[in-house]
Structure formats: C-alpha cells, structure tokens
Amino acid sequence: MQWLSLSLVTGLGYHSIKRMLESGKSFPDLLKSSSGELIRDLGIKPEMARKISSAKHSSGFLLEKRLFHESPETRLYCLESEAYPLQF
C-alpha cells in the first residue's frame, strides 16, 4: 500500500521514487517524513515534498485502499515485486 500511496502523487514517477529509495529512505520513511525533512534530505521542491508528506491521507489513496480491501482477490504488483513482470 505504501507504493500505491506514492504512485498516486501527481508529478511523482517511478524513477523519482526509485531515486528517493536509493538515497537510503524506505517507503515508511518517505511517508512519515515532514515536508521540511524531505526538502532537507532529498533536495526536492517544497510543493512535491508537501504532496509526498500528505500522500497516505489523500482521497485517491484512501479510495484505492478501500477498493483493495473490498476485493481481496485483487493483487497489486509494484516494480520491485519478485512477481513483476507478470508472466502469462
């Protein structure tokens, strides 16, 4: 779910998320960091830092999270998942 919350941030793509993770921050670190910490530690712009720090509370994430809980057969595979890419 942490990957999902970051992937729904407008203007934040896979490569940006990957760079942030390579800086030593984990998904939980990114989501619990304040805007100021993200700016200081990652050198990102204030607007993006604000979006990231509020990602887990965004309406888009909360809606997606609810859909996943209501449909337990649905699987979410992020790019770091061992099951990705799916083989058909």
C-alpha positions, 0 to 999 in steps of 0.5 A: 500500500505504501507504493500505491500511496506514492504512485498516486502523487501527481508529478511523482514517477517511478524513477523519482521514487526509485531515486528517493529509495536509493538515497537510503529512505524506505517507503515508511520513511518517505511517508512519515517524513515532514515536508521540511525533512524531505526538502532537507534530505532529498533536495526536492521542491517544497510543493512535491515534498508537501504532496509526498508528506500528505500522500497516505491521507489523500482521497485517491489513496484512501479510495484505492485502499478501500477498493483493495480491501473490498476485493481481496482477490485483487493483487497489486504488483509494484516494480520491485515485486519478485512477481513483476513482470507478470508472466502469462 
